[in-house]
Amino acid sequence: MKTSTNLGRQRELGSRVASLFFPLLALFTSLGFANSATAQSTAPSTLANTQVYIAPGDNGTNLTYDADNASANPDFDGNNLGSYDINTGKLLLNGGFATTNESGNNTVSSVTLYYRVRLSNSGGGGYIQVPLTQKTVVDNGDGSRTRTFQTDNAAQNLLASAITVSPPDYRVDVYFQASGIDGAGRTFTIPPSTTSPVNYTASFSIVGTPIRVTVWTGGINDNWFNAGNWDNGIPDASANAVIRILASGSTNPYPNIYSNTVKPAQAAYTIRNPDGTEDVVPASPGYDNSNSGNASVRKLTLQGNTPANRSILRLIAGRLDVAGDFENPQGSFIQRDNTVISFNGTDNQTISGSPNGFFDVVIDGGSTKTLTKNFAVKAGGTLTFIKGMLRTDITQTDENFVMLSDAITDGATIIPAARIVGEKDGSYLQGFVKTTQAATAGIRQEFGNIGIALTFGVNSMGTNSQPGSVFITRDTGENNTEASFKNTKPGIRRIFGVQPANSNTTTGGLSATLEFSYLDSELQNLLTSDGTTTNDDKNKLALYVSTDGGKTYSQLGRDSNNNNTLTKNGVMTFATFTLSEQQTPLPVKLVAFDAKRTGTNATITWTTASEQSNSGFEVQVSTDGFTYRSIAFVPTQNANSFTTLKYTFLDEENGKTGNRYYRLRQIDQDGTFAYSPVRVVAFSASDVASKSTTLSAYPNPFSQSDLPSIIVQTTAVGDARLQIMDLLGREIARQNFTAVNGNQNVAIPQAASLSAGTYIAKITLSTGEVKTVRIQKQ
């Protein structure tokens, strides 16, 4: 629908493309109300102690503003937040902070921030809700309780509904409301709900000419290249396109892309989407797009609230070029086989991913493409790098990754596994990629060309290794700071995780030749003093393995290292691999070292994979991290061992305060020695109080014969829940328990029945606090 005036139409377009214009005001808000509850509550409760945090621009740093003029900080009310370019500016409302005080039998259960953006000379419209999360609750000892609520990552774009008008001035209205239940079970709000809430208002202005926006209407047919299907012309590389959710009952179709081809006439039919939903495709007389060229768009926004309430865009034939951001939150984009989607913008792009997966994906244009969720490349498809980077967030590997699908069989046809093609320095996937693919003894498997290849052969028992499916991860966003027990050099910026389905991964049941490929830019931690990469640097490399998630590494060495590929034969331990400078063979292979607080004591544990001419271990402690003293000597269990040996020492010294730094001094029989990495244990009472909960697991990794526990240190007592989940977030097992103040061990449910692999242990406490820790079964 179009409005009768240009201004009206602009406003409608602005509201349609809610994420189109981009400021970043991290408006971290807490607004004060000291109003009493409604007449239904039996005692007054208040909402006060309020602040507003604003982070305009790109740096994301919060500035503190007062909502109630209560302190020396600048006031939010009446403040001017600045001027922003409507196309490139950033101004986000990220949430807020509030403190509530509840009396008697009242219980405050939630606090919500409401906001709206309006023209300075208009009355404004409805408000958008931003729920806050409860952070703390304190019993004041007089029958009242104080709670704090906070959210700082809501990322509400305040420029999303702005348009260029005269005058280009806007207002941001915000207010807070708390809700709860009184002793009689009746609800109350603070302040009471009204049609005209008390607002705090700041202002901002915009400059620049809006980018052309065109919205799909589908008024003629399903052809992307028919101008009559758009309200402002066919999209091109300079225009933003919005595929909006069509009204319920509408007979207008969603768009299909047939680029450079003819769509034949067809009768109506029903298709099933990958997510299980069905779409009815109406009869079509067909059309000729032989000379259409590629479909292209600047920013593409696919509207969707849920998988059942979303728009649809299908790439059926040809190619779609996206030069701007790609917003596909509900899997609205469906790509058929043998088609190409290219992210080719010269400016940085954001890609929300695709729950349905992509087929052929091209990274081009020379800019950085930031993936905010995840996507899979389907079997038979490729992720091709021409010019530019694809980056994921390595702190969110459970949500932010690229997955390469395994090969599948379609009748008598085998469709090969997805692959990465064309990675090179300056154009590669920087972040997290994973794949699970079958491996067979005697056949080289390169796992989608991600830089690791394995050829499983005869194992230590004289039979062929049968690994089954192998789960591989690659992390190119960071490096390990400690490559081995005695090595002071870090690893390169490429880390592989290898988990065969066969459980005998560390007992000689599997043996393989491992090929580890890398880029020159990933050697930057091992560069020569003049900052250049030389063949000498590459010649120093060796393969290292860690079985404790990267805490400690053992050197495996190398058999060859040519053309940026290092090869090692006879690998029998499969866990975490990286490359670092080769060291003199180690007399002791330390594969785990940890220190955990146990009440007023500290439990020090370590594990060796082998020992040669070892005398024992001196346990050392420091209170400043610099000066160490010996507190015990633990003799070796076997001076010359080729099996796993586990050690434990309990530090029972009295008067422990603050941080205590622990390390091992491993001493050979000839008197030479080496130090382990350092582990820190906090004994500060204030530190324990400020961190309401910490989690750890021991042993970790664990085996069928040595099952683990989750060690919970918390001040939040009461009912709690332990969940075990796989890396896709699916629950494997759960167990309820009662949390106590201090430390306790909670057995992991069904640990013996878990398959080899990595899992997430998640603790949910009575306060709502959630903590997680990774566990690995060998």
VOGU-3710 file (C-alpha; in Angstrom, 3 decimals, decimal comma):
1> mktstnlgrq> 0,000/0,000/0,000  1,259/3,512/-0,794  0,416/6,658/1,137  -0,991/9,720/-0,558  2,003/11,963/0,148  5,719/11,538/-0,342  6,337/12,179/3,368  3,819/9,514/4,334  5,402/7,077/1,949  8,868/7,772/3,323
11> relgsrvasl> 7,653/7,105/6,847  6,090/3,838/5,783  9,327/2,759/4,097  11,294/3,721/7,184  9,134/1,535/9,402  9,298/-1,389/6,971  13,036/-1,570/6,912  13,574/-1,569/10,587  17,244/-2,391/10,476  18,181/-0,305/7,490
21> ffpllalfts> 20,033/2,664/8,939  22,739/2,160/11,339  23,854/3,939/14,393  25,212/2,312/17,369  24,001/4,071/20,425  24,465/1,605/23,114  21,835/3,233/25,233  22,203/1,314/28,386  19,332/2,613/30,428  17,957/2,701/33,890
31> lgfansataq> 15,196/5,056/34,590  13,956/5,981/37,974  10,497/5,669/39,339  9,680/5,858/42,998  5,969/5,308/42,462  4,049/2,982/44,718  2,308/-0,142/43,483  -1,309/-0,306/42,423  -4,072/-0,564/44,961  -3,914/-4,341/44,658
41> stapstlant> -0,559/-4,628/46,459  -0,334/-4,752/50,223  2,888/-2,759/50,608  4,685/-0,207/48,476  7,558/-1,141/46,192  9,842/1,238/44,344  11,919/1,441/41,177  14,903/3,788/41,564  18,689/4,273/41,313  18,661/4,777/37,603
51> qvyiapgdng> 21,222/5,480/34,910  21,406/5,593/31,139  24,459/4,323/29,257  24,989/5,642/25,742  27,653/4,443/23,294  27,293/6,475/20,091  29,416/5,690/17,055  31,618/2,698/16,367  33,683/2,280/19,529  30,937/0,725/21,669
61> tnltydadna> 32,131/2,471/24,856  29,314/3,398/27,231  28,891/6,950/28,502  26,952/7,260/31,750  23,873/9,477/32,006  21,431/9,907/34,875  17,745/9,343/34,328  16,592/11,050/37,527  19,152/13,853/38,040  20,362/12,009/41,116
71> sanpdfdgnn> 24,136/12,258/40,767  26,925/14,177/39,083  26,640/12,406/35,714  25,090/14,265/32,755  21,322/13,922/32,558  19,725/11,789/29,850  16,531/13,842/29,913  16,955/16,782/27,541  20,344/15,602/26,268  21,337/15,838/22,602
81> lgsydintgk> 22,804/12,518/21,456  24,383/13,964/18,322  23,990/13,929/14,549  24,281/10,763/12,436  24,445/9,849/8,774  21,281/7,936/7,969  23,186/5,418/5,837  26,361/4,843/7,859  25,704/6,181/11,367  25,333/3,929/14,411
91> lllnggfatt> 23,084/4,498/17,419  21,787/1,476/19,384  19,537/1,185/22,405  21,139/-1,772/24,160  18,940/-1,990/27,247  19,099/-0,559/30,720  19,660/-0,892/34,446  17,197/-0,540/37,307  17,040/-1,225/41,055  13,812/-2,274/42,780
101> nesgnntvss> 12,984/-2,385/46,475  10,127/-4,664/47,514  8,481/-4,720/50,960  6,411/-7,212/52,861  5,023/-10,009/50,720  5,540/-8,205/47,436  7,826/-9,908/44,905  9,087/-7,994/41,901  9,419/-10,454/39,020  10,415/-8,324/36,037
111> vtlyyrvrls> 11,478/-4,914/34,802  10,889/-3,778/31,213  12,288/-0,802/29,332  9,916/0,840/26,843  11,126/3,165/24,094  9,950/4,900/20,952  11,508/7,174/18,311  9,485/10,077/16,909  9,913/13,239/14,903  10,517/16,244/17,134
121> nsggggyiqv> 7,258/17,850/16,002  5,089/14,722/16,283  3,329/13,035/19,163  4,911/9,648/18,574  3,406/6,171/18,382  3,564/2,904/20,267  6,452/1,755/22,427  8,844/-1,155/21,864  9,642/-3,422/24,825  13,133/-4,396/25,976
131> pltqktvvdn> 12,982/-6,892/28,892  15,722/-6,644/31,530  17,346/-9,636/33,204  17,515/-9,999/36,985  21,142/-9,910/38,118  21,120/-9,829/41,938  18,710/-10,074/44,882  19,646/-9,023/48,425  17,633/-9,595/51,612  17,903/-6,329/53,553
141> gdgsrtrtfq> 17,079/-7,976/56,895  14,031/-5,778/57,584  11,486/-7,678/55,513  12,463/-5,900/52,303  14,526/-7,055/49,355  16,569/-5,169/46,779  16,911/-6,480/43,226  18,910/-5,252/40,263  17,918/-5,749/36,642  20,146/-5,195/33,634
151> tdnaaqnlla> 20,361/-5,817/29,892  23,188/-4,431/27,778  23,014/-6,212/24,407  19,500/-5,565/23,054  20,943/-3,762/19,978  17,794/-1,784/19,166  18,587/0,449/16,185  17,280/3,938/16,943  17,824/5,050/13,347  15,795/2,169/11,932
161> saitvsppdy> 12,599/4,202/11,548  14,259/7,552/10,782  13,888/9,221/7,382  15,365/12,363/5,893  12,840/15,131/6,437  13,014/18,818/7,237  13,728/19,442/10,038  15,725/16,206/10,488  15,302/16,152/14,283  14,149/13,182/16,367
171> rvdvyfqasg> 13,229/12,414/19,961  13,840/9,226/21,940  11,267/8,623/24,710  12,027/5,982/27,339  10,433/4,768/30,544  10,674/1,745/32,832  7,991/-0,419/34,385  8,358/-3,135/37,027  5,840/-5,926/37,583  5,297/-8,295/40,465
181> idgagrtfti> 2,920/-10,304/42,642  1,778/-9,427/46,153  1,096/-11,755/49,074  -2,459/-12,382/47,901  -1,317/-13,452/44,444  -2,425/-10,220/42,766  -0,283/-8,488/40,185  1,015/-4,951/40,529  3,114/-2,591/38,442  5,538/0,197/39,285
191> ppsttspvny> 4,539/2,757/38,126  0,909/1,700/37,455  0,099/1,151/33,776  -1,207/4,331/32,125  -1,885/5,447/28,599  0,495/8,387/29,081  3,562/7,152/30,995  6,149/9,549/32,357  8,956/9,742/29,777  12,568/10,763/29,781
201> tasfsivgtp> 13,471/12,248/26,416  16,739/12,779/24,536  17,191/14,021/20,982  19,304/13,300/17,892  19,396/14,460/14,272  20,198/12,810/10,958  21,932/13,886/7,753  22,443/12,315/4,336  20,284/11,096/1,475  18,479/7,797/2,037
211> irvtvwtggi> 19,392/4,845/-0,132  16,597/3,746/-2,475  14,406/1,144/-0,830  12,058/-1,093/-2,761  9,538/-3,450/-1,177  8,141/-6,623/-2,719  4,382/-6,556/-3,340  3,979/-9,508/-5,727  1,144/-7,711/-7,493  1,695/-9,408/-10,861
221> ndnwfnagnw> 3,556/-12,718/-10,455  6,561/-14,276/-8,709  9,221/-12,798/-11,045  11,997/-10,894/-9,228  12,799/-9,058/-12,479  9,274/-7,660/-13,054  9,144/-4,012/-11,906  5,407/-4,316/-11,282  6,122/-6,647/-8,357  8,023/-3,922/-6,457
231> dngipdasan> 6,768/-0,637/-5,048  9,898/1,285/-6,069  11,461/-0,556/-8,990  13,589/-3,690/-9,411  16,474/-3,865/-6,905  20,021/-3,353/-8,075  23,432/-3,138/-6,407  22,677/0,390/-5,137  19,176/-0,283/-3,757  17,967/-1,982/-0,590
241> avirilasgs> 15,234/-4,588/-0,973  12,683/-5,733/1,601  10,723/-8,969/1,240  7,936/-8,220/3,668  5,503/-10,695/5,192  2,414/-10,634/2,969  -0,935/-10,293/4,656  -2,731/-13,432/5,774  -4,942/-14,690/2,980  -3,073/-12,752/0,305
251> tnpypniysn> -2,929/-14,478/-3,078  0,145/-12,500/-4,090  3,188/-14,757/-4,444  6,601/-14,394/-2,861  9,520/-13,792/-5,263  11,461/-16,448/-7,141  14,768/-15,700/-8,851  15,244/-17,178/-12,318  18,217/-15,197/-13,593  19,451/-15,535/-17,173
261> tvkpaqaayt> 16,957/-18,281/-17,869  13,380/-19,005/-18,920  10,800/-20,066/-16,407  8,383/-22,413/-18,175  4,668/-22,166/-17,618  3,455/-24,450/-14,839  0,395/-25,523/-12,948  -0,055/-24,800/-9,249  1,874/-27,113/-6,921  2,958/-27,512/-3,279
271> irnpdgtedv> 6,559/-27,611/-2,108  7,986/-28,662/1,240  10,733/-26,433/2,611  13,793/-27,782/4,460  12,291/-26,692/7,797  9,142/-28,776/7,243  6,779/-25,958/6,262  4,860/-26,076/2,999  4,238/-23,392/0,396  1,671/-23,438/-2,382
281> vpaspgydns> 3,087/-22,097/-5,633  0,247/-20,748/-7,796  -0,071/-21,470/-11,476  2,223/-19,338/-13,606  2,217/-18,581/-17,331  6,026/-18,494/-17,216  8,374/-15,736/-18,339  11,617/-15,173/-20,204  14,586/-13,801/-18,195  17,216/-14,902/-20,706
291> nsgnasvrkl> 18,780/-11,447/-20,702  18,099/-10,462/-17,102  21,662/-10,619/-15,837  22,308/-11,631/-12,232  19,800/-10,662/-9,566  21,484/-7,990/-7,441  20,721/-5,955/-4,346  22,512/-3,769/-1,843  20,995/-4,701/1,525  18,524/-7,582/1,545
301> tlqgntpanr> 16,003/-7,758/4,400  13,820/-10,853/4,684  11,141/-10,159/7,264  10,241/-12,893/9,713  9,068/-13,218/13,309  8,904/-17,018/13,595  9,440/-19,933/11,189  5,661/-19,930/10,638  5,374/-16,159/10,194  7,964/-15,112/7,662
311> silrliagrl> 8,487/-14,016/4,094  10,037/-16,282/1,436  12,662/-15,712/-1,273  13,796/-18,590/-3,493  16,916/-18,595/-5,654  15,879/-21,234/-8,171  18,171/-20,595/-11,130  21,237/-18,430/-11,680  22,915/-16,062/-9,272  22,115/-13,469/-6,597
321> dvagdfenpq> 24,718/-10,791/-5,777  24,390/-9,102/-2,353  26,525/-5,967/-1,915  25,254/-4,972/1,538  23,974/-6,653/4,690  22,000/-9,911/4,462  19,221/-10,216/7,065  17,573/-13,645/7,115  16,565/-14,298/10,740  13,885/-16,930/10,124
331> gsfiqrdntv> 15,251/-18,930/7,212  13,279/-16,996/4,595  15,979/-17,471/1,943  15,859/-20,820/0,140  18,627/-21,649/-2,303  18,223/-24,474/-4,793  21,103/-26,681/-5,913  23,461/-25,427/-8,606  22,786/-21,752/-7,879  25,160/-19,120/-6,491
341> isfngtdnqt> 24,770/-16,445/-3,823  27,646/-13,969/-3,813  28,518/-11,506/-1,055  30,479/-9,014/-3,137  30,256/-5,668/-1,372  33,294/-3,396/-1,304  32,160/-2,088/2,108  32,044/-4,408/5,127  28,963/-6,626/5,219  26,976/-8,432/7,914
351> isgspngffd> 25,533/-11,862/7,110  22,891/-13,305/9,435  23,398/-16,788/8,047  20,759/-19,238/6,821  18,968/-21,916/8,848  18,197/-23,651/5,533  21,831/-23,640/4,426  23,493/-22,355/1,273  24,603/-24,240/-1,841  27,358/-22,327/-3,641
361> vvidggstkt> 28,568/-19,253/-1,704  31,099/-16,747/-3,062  33,073/-14,237/-0,945  34,168/-11,339/-3,154  34,574/-7,558/-3,191  37,601/-7,308/-0,925  35,773/-6,338/2,284  35,165/-8,238/5,525  31,921/-10,197/5,776  30,929/-10,749/9,420
371> ltknfavkag> 28,727/-13,759/10,124  26,355/-13,106/13,032  24,762/-16,585/13,277  25,692/-19,672/11,275  25,105/-21,477/8,039  25,808/-24,853/6,487  27,125/-25,376/2,994  25,022/-28,202/1,577  26,416/-31,410/0,119  27,751/-30,758/-3,366
381> gtltfikgml> 28,188/-27,058/-2,613  31,233/-24,858/-2,152  32,332/-21,836/-0,154  34,582/-20,008/-2,620  36,952/-17,163/-1,755  37,842/-14,696/-4,497  38,563/-11,442/-2,663  37,639/-10,634/0,931  37,348/-12,217/4,378  34,535/-14,146/6,060
391> rtditqtden> 34,771/-13,712/9,839  33,003/-15,463/12,719  33,057/-14,718/16,458  35,259/-17,355/18,113  33,799/-16,490/21,533  30,420/-17,822/20,335  31,363/-21,084/18,635  28,094/-22,770/19,656  26,130/-20,216/17,606  28,560/-18,551/15,213
401> fvmlsdaitd> 30,192/-20,933/12,732  30,230/-22,359/9,216  29,403/-26,048/8,799  30,405/-28,144/5,798  27,841/-30,904/5,187  28,941/-34,507/4,676  28,406/-36,445/1,461  24,928/-37,863/0,872  23,474/-40,530/-1,385  20,623/-39,637/-3,731
411> gatiipaari> 19,483/-42,921/-5,205  22,519/-44,321/-6,957  24,266/-40,947/-7,016  26,768/-39,912/-4,348  26,738/-36,168/-3,779  30,146/-35,185/-2,368  30,721/-33,318/0,877  30,777/-29,516/0,850  34,163/-27,878/0,278  36,063/-24,639/0,804
421> vgekdgsylq> 37,776/-23,375/-2,340  40,365/-20,661/-2,965  41,494/-19,711/0,560  44,637/-17,596/0,514  46,312/-14,893/2,567  43,911/-11,954/2,753  40,899/-13,993/1,624  39,856/-16,877/3,849  37,463/-17,916/6,613  38,797/-16,338/9,805
431> gfvkttqaat> 36,988/-17,938/12,706  35,253/-21,256/13,293  34,330/-23,962/10,776  33,292/-27,530/11,507  32,358/-30,703/9,700  31,577/-34,342/10,426  32,617/-36,726/7,682  33,172/-40,453/7,405  36,725/-41,756/7,156  37,804/-45,213/5,992
441> agirqefgni> 41,117/-46,946/6,637  43,562/-46,539/3,769  41,684/-43,666/2,081  42,879/-40,082/2,427  40,108/-37,819/3,756  40,573/-34,045/3,522  37,360/-32,973/5,301  36,089/-30,346/2,897  39,520/-28,885/2,116  39,719/-26,985/5,420
451> gialtfgvns> 43,447/-27,616/5,798  43,670/-30,982/7,520  43,862/-34,411/5,896  43,949/-37,806/7,625  44,868/-41,208/6,224  44,126/-43,911/8,786  46,308/-47,011/8,552  47,590/-49,944/10,606  47,366/-49,251/14,337  49,548/-50,429/17,231
461> mgtnsqpgsv> 47,613/-53,694/17,398  48,425/-54,566/13,775  44,948/-54,014/12,369  43,491/-51,274/10,202  42,155/-48,249/12,060  38,411/-47,798/11,687  37,621/-44,273/12,889  34,029/-44,098/11,658  32,722/-40,545/11,399  35,243/-37,890/12,401
471> fitrdtgenn> 34,203/-34,524/13,817  36,668/-31,791/12,799  36,762/-28,154/13,910  39,086/-25,406/12,698  39,758/-22,175/14,583  41,717/-19,511/12,680  40,717/-16,610/14,892  43,235/-17,122/17,709  46,370/-18,967/18,741  47,342/-21,025/21,785
481> teasfkntkp> 49,770/-19,148/23,999  51,475/-22,328/25,245  52,413/-24,899/22,643  54,108/-27,437/24,907  55,372/-28,161/28,406  58,806/-26,629/27,782  58,072/-24,348/24,845  57,964/-20,605/25,398  56,726/-19,923/21,876  52,991/-19,683/21,098
491> girrifgvqp> 51,233/-21,694/18,433  50,243/-20,404/15,013  46,809/-18,927/14,386  45,271/-22,197/13,249  43,926/-24,856/15,619  42,220/-28,118/14,652  40,019/-30,269/16,858  39,772/-33,941/15,800  37,255/-36,334/17,373  36,837/-39,762/15,726
501> ansntttggl> 33,659/-41,639/16,627  35,813/-44,638/17,534  36,380/-44,282/21,291  39,908/-45,756/21,260  41,493/-42,470/20,257  44,225/-42,377/22,900  45,002/-46,067/23,464  46,556/-47,048/20,152  43,285/-48,140/18,599  43,744/-45,593/15,803
511> satlefsyld> 46,774/-44,513/13,827  46,925/-42,022/10,976  49,093/-39,827/8,821  48,092/-36,234/9,540  48,647/-33,393/7,058  48,330/-29,874/8,549  48,155/-26,998/6,004  48,466/-23,327/6,950  48,712/-19,784/5,546  51,752/-17,530/5,840
521> selqnlltsd> 49,716/-14,896/7,695  48,929/-17,447/10,417  52,621/-17,580/11,342  52,606/-13,986/12,572  53,321/-15,093/16,170  56,544/-16,768/15,004  57,878/-14,089/12,656  61,506/-13,056/12,490  62,578/-9,896/14,279  62,004/-7,767/11,166
531> gtttnddknk> 58,392/-8,958/10,950  58,741/-11,070/7,803  57,942/-14,704/7,153  60,854/-16,750/5,804  61,422/-20,372/4,948  63,513/-20,577/8,113  60,393/-19,823/10,155  58,457/-22,580/8,394  61,326/-25,007/8,804  61,098/-24,620/12,585
541> lalyvstdgg> 57,512/-25,847/12,774  56,398/-29,037/14,518  53,021/-30,593/15,291  51,677/-30,349/18,850  48,674/-32,057/20,450  46,635/-31,191/23,548  44,146/-33,493/25,267  42,938/-30,944/27,835  41,383/-28,332/25,550  44,581/-26,372/24,944
551> ktysqlgrds> 45,866/-25,951/28,514  49,009/-27,972/27,823  50,554/-29,435/24,676  52,802/-32,347/23,814  55,125/-32,217/20,836  54,593/-34,820/18,108  57,256/-33,478/15,740  57,083/-33,761/11,946  58,143/-36,010/9,083  57,994/-33,354/6,351
561> nnnntltkng> 57,102/-29,696/5,943  56,768/-28,542/2,344  54,636/-25,955/0,546  52,865/-24,862/3,743  51,808/-28,403/4,637  53,357/-30,221/7,603  53,018/-34,026/7,682  53,319/-36,365/10,659  53,020/-40,167/10,383  51,830/-42,519/13,097
571> vmtfatftls> 49,612/-40,091/15,008  47,697/-42,091/17,629  46,255/-39,346/19,857  43,399/-37,309/18,386  42,356/-34,148/20,183  43,504/-30,519/19,673  46,315/-29,833/17,196  48,372/-26,756/16,362  51,853/-25,901/15,068  54,708/-24,190/16,893
581> eqqtplpvkl> 58,485/-24,160/16,858  60,078/-27,562/17,219  61,719/-28,243/20,584  64,213/-30,780/21,905  62,343/-34,032/22,637  60,615/-33,734/25,986  61,541/-36,118/28,826  58,093/-35,651/30,346  54,882/-35,169/28,357  52,517/-33,251/30,607
591> vafdakrtgt> 49,021/-33,427/29,097  46,979/-31,883/31,930  47,646/-29,520/34,832  44,990/-27,831/36,946  44,410/-26,205/40,336  40,985/-25,840/41,940  39,776/-24,410/45,219  38,326/-27,021/47,591  36,930/-25,160/50,569  39,920/-23,530/52,288
601> natitwttas> 42,372/-25,756/50,402  43,556/-26,117/46,813  43,593/-29,393/44,874  46,465/-29,591/42,376  46,141/-32,267/39,671  48,289/-33,191/36,687  48,626/-35,997/34,178  51,579/-37,242/32,117  51,362/-39,247/28,900  54,955/-40,465/29,190
611> eqsnsgfevq> 58,000/-39,963/31,407  61,682/-40,536/30,682  64,311/-40,357/33,444  61,934/-38,371/35,606  62,715/-37,754/39,275  59,465/-36,042/40,259  57,577/-32,791/40,593  58,108/-29,881/42,930  54,812/-28,074/43,655  55,448/-24,333/43,901
621> vstdgftyrs> 53,219/-21,473/45,004  53,353/-17,673/44,735  51,185/-14,888/46,100  52,282/-12,274/43,567  52,855/-14,361/40,421  56,601/-13,600/40,416  58,254/-15,055/43,515  57,647/-18,796/44,019  58,467/-21,166/46,881  58,279/-24,939/47,105
631> iafvptqnan> 55,527/-26,444/49,272  55,916/-30,128/48,349  57,827/-32,664/46,275  55,811/-35,419/44,612  58,053/-38,271/43,370  57,403/-39,899/40,020  55,202/-42,966/39,942  57,402/-44,474/37,238  60,622/-42,814/36,079  60,313/-44,353/32,618
641> sfttlkytfl> 56,679/-44,693/31,646  54,763/-44,828/28,377  51,310/-44,962/29,934  49,088/-42,281/31,436  49,960/-41,386/35,042  47,787/-39,132/37,219  48,974/-37,083/40,228  47,134/-35,170/42,968  48,377/-32,875/45,729  46,265/-31,037/48,339
651> deengktgnr> 47,564/-27,649/49,524  46,390/-27,475/53,147  48,478/-24,492/54,279  46,603/-22,256/56,698  45,820/-18,576/56,199  45,337/-18,563/52,432  44,138/-15,158/51,191  43,942/-13,441/47,844  45,168/-15,147/44,680  47,598/-18,071/44,892
661> yyrlrqidqd> 49,625/-18,969/41,798  50,590/-22,625/41,355  53,129/-24,253/39,032  55,125/-27,472/38,776  58,899/-27,743/38,576  59,540/-31,055/36,826  63,019/-32,380/37,670  64,903/-34,965/35,607  67,213/-37,547/37,216  70,199/-35,567/35,918
671> gtfayspvrv> 68,968/-32,414/37,696  67,631/-30,542/34,671  64,201/-29,112/35,147  61,282/-27,385/33,383  58,278/-25,392/34,568  54,627/-26,038/33,836  52,089/-23,327/32,973  50,684/-21,348/35,908  47,221/-21,861/37,426  45,534/-19,317/39,736
681> vafsasdvas> 43,191/-20,055/42,672  41,313/-17,223/44,451  40,987/-17,320/48,243  39,809/-13,714/48,664  36,489/-13,553/50,491  35,491/-10,449/48,567  36,384/-12,164/45,304  34,222/-15,150/46,161  31,346/-12,874/47,118  31,550/-10,868/43,904
691> ksttlsaypn> 31,473/-13,983/41,748  28,271/-15,660/42,760  29,054/-18,870/40,873  32,034/-20,576/39,251  32,082/-23,982/37,526  34,762/-26,489/36,691  34,855/-30,181/35,820  37,280/-32,876/36,921  38,631/-34,930/35,343  38,266/-33,138/32,027
701> pfsqsdlpsi> 38,688/-34,759/29,550  37,281/-37,913/31,138  37,064/-41,562/30,159  34,700/-44,466/30,723  36,788/-45,618/33,675  37,232/-42,172/35,229  33,870/-40,382/35,213  33,710/-36,675/36,072  31,870/-34,355/38,420  30,920/-30,714/38,030
711> ivqttavgda> 32,475/-28,650/40,833  30,085/-25,825/41,758  31,233/-22,893/43,886  28,329/-20,570/44,642  26,639/-18,402/47,239  23,197/-18,991/45,698  21,521/-21,757/47,697  18,355/-23,608/46,747  16,950/-25,659/43,882  19,248/-25,922/40,869
721> rlqimdllgr> 19,401/-27,842/37,612  22,295/-29,471/35,715  21,820/-30,076/31,986  24,181/-31,845/29,590  23,865/-30,638/25,987  25,615/-31,376/22,723  27,277/-28,627/20,653  24,015/-28,022/18,762  22,259/-27,118/22,022  20,209/-30,320/22,270
731> eiarqnftav> 19,649/-31,643/25,778  21,211/-35,071/26,399  20,536/-35,434/30,126  19,444/-33,397/33,145  19,495/-33,657/36,912  17,998/-31,476/39,658  20,004/-30,843/42,814  20,145/-28,506/45,799  22,911/-25,915/45,628  24,739/-25,163/48,879
741> ngnqnvaipq> 26,838/-22,178/49,912  30,458/-22,980/49,090  31,798/-25,892/47,055  30,078/-29,111/46,080  30,553/-31,891/43,547  27,608/-32,748/41,302  27,805/-36,028/39,412  27,174/-35,765/35,668  24,043/-37,771/34,821  24,447/-40,595/32,277
751> aaslsagtyi> 28,167/-39,822/31,907  28,946/-43,499/31,322  26,532/-43,690/28,375  27,834/-40,560/26,596  29,632/-41,127/23,306  33,105/-39,721/22,800  32,938/-36,018/22,042  32,522/-32,526/23,468  29,492/-31,466/25,524  28,239/-28,417/27,409
761> akitlstgev> 27,400/-28,718/31,126  24,886/-26,004/32,063  23,963/-25,073/35,653  20,809/-23,007/36,310  20,484/-21,666/39,870  17,428/-20,542/41,830  18,391/-16,888/41,203  18,165/-17,432/37,459  21,956/-17,273/37,072  23,271/-19,621/34,378
771> ktvriqkq> 26,837/-20,941/34,113  28,352/-23,342/31,574  31,536/-25,365/31,192  32,737/-27,583/28,356  33,436/-31,232/29,055  35,030/-33,817/26,778  34,732/-37,575/26,803  37,601/-39,509/25,267
//
